[in-house]
Amino acid sequence: TYRYRENSITSDRKVPKLLIDMIFNYFDQSEKLKSKKDNVKASITAGISRQHVIRSVAIA
């Protein structure tokens, strides 16, 4: 599913592959943070950051 999402975003938005890799790497780190004790705080932060990233991708 990762490869499909990457290809679909790249073809739809014409976003550089480096940016896509950075976004998915950031999401992976966010998921790891959520599994820790401060998962509520991490999930709120990740949610805000995720909205910001999606907004940036949509503009690009």
Beta strands, then each sheet from edge to edge (+ up, - down):
end
